[in-house]
Amino acid sequence: MLAPVFDTRVTRFVSTHERRAAAAVFLLVAICYAGYALHIRGGAGLTGDEPHYLAITQGLLLYHTLDQHSVLYHHDFFSYYPYLMSSHAIHRNGQLFSIHYIGLPVVMLPGFALAGVKGASATLAAGLLLLSILVWRLCRRVAGPAAALATAAVVALSAPFVLNSGAIYPDGLSAAVLLGAFLAAVAGPLTLRRGVLLGVLLAFAPWLHVKLLLAVPAILLVVAIEVWRRRGSPGIKPELRALALAYVLPSLSIGGLSCFNAAVYGNASLTAEYAGSSFVFTDNPLAGLVGQLFSEGAGVLGVAPFFFLCVPGAVGLWRRDRWLAAEIAIVTVPYWLVTLTYRNWWGGDAPPLRFLLPVVAFWVAGVAVLLEDARATLTRCVIVLSVVWTLALSIAVPFAARHGFPVASGHSPLLDVLSGWARLPLAAWMPTFIPQNVGPGAWQQAWLVPVWATGLAILAGAIIKRERYKSPDS
């Protein structure tokens, strides 16, 4: 159903056998997401901003208003959150307006109306499933059937994706919106239908979170580049009309968000929800980089080492399809650099790698190239080890404390489970970041950061040196 909209070139060489294999894989993914979101977590143990997003949805459903007074005064939130809850709101004209953007609460509204918090969780799990399918479509552009499906399967079953499937946060849905818009932008000649889809997705993005505004102009630049590359073709005029529509819809949406903020918050700034704060460049990006990569409880090393293959994979993607690699960089790098400057780069009291979902979904295209072209024994061993270790962490999710979310000490409950099974102190070999209410936080065993960084850099360099990537036509 999605293929004709997102990429006709992929559709032409996806066989019936491959479709059946993909259907089987994503059925398994759907079962895992449903099991985690509805049974393992089951809408319980809400933390951080999760109950506040649900409170907006509940206010819209019960009182048809964004004012949080009624939900808080009547304690309606006790149906999903058994503790007293602060408002997370801005006081204006005797009303309480949430500091969170309304895109996610609106998406959850039908599911919440049907089945409460479990219905909202099921809605977001469906969004993660869609994201997993889109990851497969992207990987299939640059790699063969087996490598593309294997990459998408490991990514979809990795702990960050599984844990985010049951979390009430906008990042998984944001990733699906951005990747869907990107695939529509690079799918060949821009038809009117695809232009509308692209415009609608980009128009919705800022209502999920202000940081997505960084990706909206980047994707519009990508689609403009794609149309410019076909400037001499006979069908360029219909493409230009579709391009204009793709530009107009997000522009109108951004203007609408500004008017909405002016009416509700008394401030036309697109960051009015945060009292005008842009949340950009608030901390040291180097600290964010180190944390996102090496922190035991919230970094790649401790929850999904398979994603480290994105580093050598990026070189393979560049050699395979330089246009696509450059376009992915245009969309993801600015967004990623901003997430590094957040004081809570680990995503707060939330699933690990929450902030990285919108970029990892793009970057794993290079991993698919690496899997397809792996020839050296070292490369194959690293791939197998990273896959086994990543899936082992996912298997530990049902047995982990806090449903797999990082604990207050900064330790990974997933590693604690594996340590018990293996009877080895696995966490002792990894640096740990401890979030604190005041300041950016503190590190334990920080000396392990340069050790891991050096070792992984040498390993990535060795893989790049040993591999010879094929062109698409070879």
C-alpha positions in Angstrom: 0.0 0.0 0.0 2.8 2.4 0.9 5.1 1.4 -2.0 3.4 3.3 -4.9 3.4 6.5 -2.8 6.9 6.4 -1.5 9.0 4.9 -4.2 8.0 3.4 -7.5 11.5 2.4 -8.3 11.6 0.1 -5.2 8.2 -1.4 -6.1 9.4 -2.6 -9.5 12.0 -5.1 -8.1 10.3 -6.2 -4.9 9.2 -9.8 -5.7 6.2 -11.6 -4.3 8.6 -13.9 -2.3 10.3 -10.8 -0.8 6.9 -9.3 0.1 5.9 -12.4 2.0 9.2 -12.5 3.8 8.8 -8.9 4.8 5.2 -9.5 5.9 6.4 -12.3 8.2 9.1 -10.2 9.7 6.9 -7.2 10.4 4.2 -9.5 11.8 6.7 -10.6 14.3 7.7 -7.0 15.0 4.0 -6.1 15.4 3.5 -8.9 17.9 6.6 -7.7 19.9 5.5 -4.1 19.9 1.9 -5.0 21.0 3.2 -7.4 23.7 5.5 -4.7 25.1 3.1 -1.8 24.8 -0.1 -3.6 26.0 1.1 -6.4 28.2 4.6 -5.8 29.6 4.3 -2.1 30.1 0.5 -2.1 29.7 0.2 1.7 30.2 1.7 1.4 33.7 4.8 3.0 35.1 4.4 6.3 33.3 7.3 8.7 33.9 8.6 12.1 32.9 6.3 13.9 30.4 4.1 10.8 29.6 1.2 11.6 31.9 1.3 15.2 30.8 0.8 14.3 27.1 -2.1 12.0 28.2 -3.6 14.8 30.3 -3.8 17.0 27.1 -5.6 14.2 25.3 -7.9 13.6 28.2 -8.8 17.3 28.4 -9.6 17.3 24.7 -11.8 14.2 25.1 -13.7 15.0 28.3 -13.8 18.8 28.3 -13.1 19.8 24.7 -10.4 22.3 25.8 -6.7 22.7 26.1 -7.1 24.2 29.6 -5.7 21.7 32.1 -7.6 23.0 35.1 -10.5 20.5 34.9 -8.3 17.4 34.4 -6.1 18.3 37.3 -8.9 19.6 39.6 -11.1 16.5 39.2 -8.1 14.1 39.3 -9.1 12.5 36.0 -5.5 11.5 35.5 -5.8 8.9 38.3 -7.2 6.6 35.6 -3.7 6.2 34.3 -1.3 7.9 36.8 -1.8 7.0 40.5 0.1 10.0 41.8 -0.5 13.7 42.2 0.7 15.5 39.0 2.1 18.9 38.5 0.7 21.0 35.7 3.6 21.3 33.3 1.7 24.3 32.1 1.8 28.1 31.5 -0.7 30.2 33.5 -2.5 32.7 31.3 -5.8 34.5 31.9 -6.8 32.1 34.7 -6.2 29.1 32.5 -3.5 26.4 32.4 -2.0 25.6 29.0 0.4 22.7 28.7 4.0 23.4 27.6 3.9 20.3 25.4 3.0 20.5 21.7 -0.5 19.3 20.8 0.4 17.1 17.8 1.0 13.9 19.8 -2.1 14.3 22.0 -4.3 14.8 18.9 -2.9 11.6 17.3 -3.6 9.6 20.5 -7.1 10.9 20.9 -9.0 8.2 18.9 -7.1 5.4 20.6 -7.5 7.0 24.1 -11.2 7.4 23.5 -11.6 3.7 22.6 -9.3 2.1 25.2 -7.7 4.7 27.5 -4.0 4.7 28.0 -3.7 1.2 26.3 -5.4 2.6 23.2 -3.0 5.5 23.2 0.0 3.1 23.6 -1.4 0.9 20.7 -1.6 4.0 18.5 2.1 4.9 19.1 3.1 1.2 18.7 1.5 1.3 15.3 3.5 4.4 14.5 6.7 2.5 15.4 5.7 -0.4 13.2 5.1 2.1 10.3 8.6 3.5 11.0 10.1 0.0 10.8 8.5 -0.6 7.4 9.8 2.8 6.2 13.3 1.8 7.4 13.0 -1.3 5.2 11.9 0.8 2.2 14.9 3.1 2.6 17.3 0.2 3.0 15.9 -1.5 -0.1 16.8 1.5 -2.2 20.5 0.8 -1.6 20.8 -2.9 -0.8 19.4 -6.2 -1.9 16.5 -8.1 -0.4 18.3 -10.1 2.3 20.5 -7.2 3.6 17.7 -4.7 3.6 15.2 -6.9 5.4 17.8 -8.1 7.9 18.9 -4.6 8.7 15.3 -3.4 9.2 14.5 -6.5 11.3 17.4 -5.9 13.7 16.6 -2.2 13.9 12.9 -2.8 14.6 13.7 -5.4 17.3 16.4 -3.4 19.0 15.8 -2.3 22.5 15.4 1.5 21.6 12.6 0.7 19.1 10.9 -1.8 21.3 11.0 0.4 24.4 9.8 3.4 22.5 6.9 1.4 21.1 5.2 1.6 24.5 6.3 5.1 25.5 4.1 8.2 25.3 6.6 10.4 23.6 6.6 12.1 20.1 10.0 10.9 18.9 9.0 7.6 17.3 6.1 9.3 15.5 8.4 12.1 14.5 10.8 9.7 13.0 8.0 8.1 10.9 6.9 11.5 9.7 10.3 12.7 8.7 11.4 9.4 7.0 8.0 9.2 5.2 8.5 12.7 3.9 12.1 12.0 2.9 11.1 8.9 1.0 8.4 10.8 -0.8 10.9 13.5 -1.7 13.4 11.1 -3.3 11.0 8.7 -4.9 11.4 9.9 -8.4 9.4 12.3 -10.5 7.3 14.4 -8.1 3.6 13.7 -8.8 0.7 15.7 -7.4 -0.2 12.9 -5.0 3.3 12.7 -3.7 3.6 16.4 -3.4 0.4 16.5 -1.3 1.7 13.7 0.9 5.1 15.5 1.3 3.4 18.8 2.1 1.0 17.2 4.7 3.7 15.3 6.5 6.0 18.4 6.7 3.0 20.6 7.7 2.3 18.2 10.7 5.9 17.9 11.9 6.2 21.3 13.8 3.0 20.5 15.7 4.9 17.4 17.2 7.9 19.4 18.4 9.6 22.6 17.5 12.9 20.8 16.9 11.4 19.2 13.8 11.5 22.7 12.2 15.2 22.0 11.5 14.2 19.0 9.3 11.3 20.7 7.5 13.4 23.1 5.3 16.1 20.4 4.9 13.6 18.0 3.3 12.2 20.8 1.2 15.7 21.5 0.0 16.2 17.8 -0.8 13.0 17.7 -2.9 14.1 20.9 -4.7 17.4 19.3 -5.5 15.7 16.2 -6.8 13.4 18.3 -9.1 16.4 20.4 -10.3 18.3 17.3 -11.3 15.4 16.5 -13.6 15.1 20.0 -14.9 15.5 19.0 -18.6 12.8 16.3 -18.6 9.5 16.7 -20.5 7.4 16.4 -17.4 9.1 19.1 -15.4 6.1 21.5 -15.3 3.8 19.2 -13.4 6.6 18.5 -11.0 7.1 22.3 -10.4 3.4 22.6 -9.5 3.6 19.7 -7.1 6.8 21.2 -5.6 5.0 24.5 -5.1 2.3 22.7 -3.2 4.8 20.8 -1.1 6.3 24.2 -0.1 3.0 26.0 0.5 1.5 23.5 2.9 4.3 23.5 5.5 4.5 27.3 5.2 0.8 27.7 6.0 1.2 25.2 8.9 4.1 27.1 10.5 2.1 30.3 10.2 -0.9 28.6 11.7 1.3 27.3 14.6 2.5 30.9 15.2 -1.1 32.2 15.3 -2.1 29.3 17.6 0.7 30.2 20.0 -0.2 33.8 19.9 -3.9 33.0 20.8 -3.2 30.4 23.4 0.1 31.6 25.0 0.1 35.2 24.1 3.4 34.8 22.2 3.7 34.2 18.4 7.0 32.5 18.8 7.1 28.9 17.6 8.7 28.1 21.0 6.0 29.8 23.0 5.2 26.5 24.7 8.6 26.7 26.4 8.2 30.4 27.3 10.2 31.4 24.2 13.2 29.2 24.9 14.6 27.6 21.8 16.2 24.6 23.6 19.1 25.0 21.2 22.7 25.4 22.3 22.0 25.1 26.0 24.9 22.8 26.8 28.2 21.3 25.6 27.6 19.3 22.4 30.8 17.3 23.0 29.3 16.0 26.3 26.1 15.1 24.5 28.1 13.2 21.8 30.0 11.2 24.4 26.8 10.5 26.3 24.6 9.5 23.4 27.3 7.0 22.2 28.9 5.6 25.4 26.6 6.1 28.3 25.6 2.7 29.8 22.0 3.3 30.4 21.1 5.8 27.7 23.8 5.5 25.0 24.3 3.3 21.9 27.0 1.2 23.6 24.7 0.0 26.4 21.4 -0.5 24.6 22.0 -1.2 20.8 25.6 -1.6 19.7 24.3 -2.6 16.3 23.9 1.1 15.6 27.7 1.6 15.7 27.8 -0.1 12.3 26.4 3.2 11.0 29.9 4.6 11.1 31.6 2.2 8.6 28.2 1.9 6.9 28.2 5.7 6.1 31.3 5.2 4.0 29.7 2.3 2.1 26.6 4.4 1.5 28.7 7.3 0.2 30.4 5.0 -2.3 27.2 3.3 -3.3 24.9 6.4 -3.7 26.5 9.7 -3.1 23.4 11.7 -3.8 21.3 9.8 -1.3 24.1 9.9 1.3 24.4 13.7 0.9 20.7 14.1 1.2 20.5 12.0 4.3 23.2 14.2 5.8 21.4 17.4 4.9 18.3 16.2 6.8 19.8 14.5 9.8 23.1 16.2 10.8 21.7 19.6 11.8 18.9 17.9 13.8 21.3 15.6 15.5 23.7 18.4 16.4 20.9 20.2 18.1 20.0 17.2 20.2 23.6 17.0 21.4 23.2 20.5 22.9 20.2 19.6 25.1 20.9 19.4 28.8 18.9 16.2 28.8 20.5 14.7 25.7 19.7 11.2 27.2 16.0 12.0 26.7 15.1 12.6 30.3 13.2 9.9 32.2 12.4 8.1 29.0 13.4 5.2 26.8 17.1 5.2 25.7 18.0 6.8 22.4 14.7 8.6 22.3 16.2 11.7 20.7 18.2 9.6 18.2 15.3 7.7 16.7 14.6 10.3 13.9 18.2 10.2 12.8 19.0 6.5 13.3 16.1 5.6 11.1 18.0 7.3 8.2 21.5 6.3 9.1 20.9 2.5 9.1 20.7 2.7 5.2 24.5 2.5 5.4 24.3 -0.6 7.6 22.3 -2.3 4.9 25.1 -1.6 2.4 27.6 -2.9 4.9 25.7 -6.1 5.4 25.3 -6.7 1.7 29.0 -6.1 0.8 30.7 -7.6 3.8 33.5 -9.8 2.5 36.2 -9.6 5.2 36.1 -12.1 8.1 36.6 -9.2 10.5 33.5 -7.4 9.2 31.3 -10.5 9.3 32.4 -11.3 12.9 31.7 -7.7 14.0 28.3 -7.8 12.4 27.3 -11.1 13.9 28.5 -10.0 17.4 26.7 -6.7 17.2 23.5 -8.3 16.1 23.6 -11.0 18.8 24.4 -8.5 21.5 21.7 -6.1 20.4 19.0 -8.8 20.2 20.2 -10.2 23.6 19.5 -6.8 25.1 16.1 -6.8 23.6 15.3 -10.3 24.9 16.2 -8.9 28.4 13.4 -6.3 28.2 10.6 -8.3 29.7 12.8 -9.2 32.7 14.3 -5.8 33.3 13.5 -3.3 36.1 11.3 -0.3 35.1 10.3 -2.1 31.9 13.8 -1.5 30.5 13.9 2.3 31.1 17.2 3.5 32.6 17.3 3.6 36.4 18.0 6.7 38.4 21.6 5.6 39.0 22.3 5.8 35.2 22.7 2.0 35.0 21.1 0.0 32.3 18.5 -2.5 33.7 19.0 -4.5 30.4 22.7 -5.0 31.2 21.8 -5.9 34.8 19.6 -8.8 33.5 22.3 -10.0 31.1 24.9 -9.8 33.8 22.8 -12.1 35.9 22.3 -14.5 33.1 26.0 -14.6 32.2 27.2 -14.2 35.8 29.6 -11.5 34.6 29.8 -7.8 35.8 29.1 -6.5 32.3 28.2 -3.0 33.5 31.6 -2.7 35.2 33.2 -2.5 31.7 31.1 0.6 30.6 31.0 4.2 31.6 27.9 5.4 33.4 26.2 8.8 33.2 24.1 9.8 36.2 21.4 12.4 35.5 21.0 15.1 38.2 18.3 17.6 38.8 20.9 20.4 38.9 23.6 20.7 36.3 24.3 18.3 33.4 25.0 15.3 35.5 28.0 13.2 36.6 30.1 10.3 35.1 31.3 7.1 36.7 34.3 5.3 35.2 34.8 8.2 32.7 38.2 6.8 31.9 36.5 4.0 29.9 35.1 6.6 27.4 38.5 7.2 25.6 39.2 3.4 25.8 35.9 2.5 24.1 36.2 5.4 21.6 39.7 4.5 20.6 38.9 0.8 20.2 35.7 1.4 18.2 37.4 4.0 16.0 40.2 1.5 15.2 37.6 -1.2 14.5 35.6 1.0 12.2 38.8 2.0 10.3 39.8 -1.6 9.9 36.4 -2.5 8.5 36.4 0.5 6.0 39.9 -0.5 4.9 39.1 -4.1 4.3 35.8 -3.7 2.4 35.3 -2.9 -1.2 31.8 -1.6 -1.8 29.9 -2.4 -4.9 28.1 0.1 -7.1 24.3 -0.5 -7.6 24.8 -1.9 -11.1 27.8 -4.2 -10.4 
